[in-house]
Amino acid sequence: MEVSTSAHLPEDAERVYREYLSAVVLHGQAVAEAVGMHTTDAYALNVLGVHGALTAGELAERTGLTTGAVTRLIDRLERAGAVRRVRDPGDRRRVIIEAVPREDDPTEKLVAPARRRVAEVFEGYDEEQVRVLFDYFAKAAAALREATEEMRGTTRRRRTS
């Protein structure tokens, strides 16, 4: 992560940030493994949980998977009872993928300790600092999505040249 010196960041900012991202990925992998899922499947369910029902194409775009890989992912999740295909009432040719709500979702118990520990971290900050942190999360997520799209566009152009 190349950071501007005007950001007034600590000397070890890059290492700390990379360690944080690694911890997030590792936790997601552990949760998926604990419930017997592929990491990508658990990630796709998270995407559906955040964005709501999506078409297969939209899910492919948001997960970075090919449409063929997303079709196999949806098949796996449908067999597991985690998603269902629903006809789009506005266009019967389109199929929408929606998560199936579960009262006994095993991931909830698995992520509860992480949520509790992160909540304890937030307790060390005042209300304004927490607002700043969540402002950062929103802006950093957008920046990372934009950088991802930029990288994918460059990669696609190189492949077709």
Helices and strands as residue ranges (DSSP letters): G 5-7, H 13-34, H 39-51, E 54-55, H 56-63, H 67-79, E 83-88, E 91-99, H 106-122, H 127-160
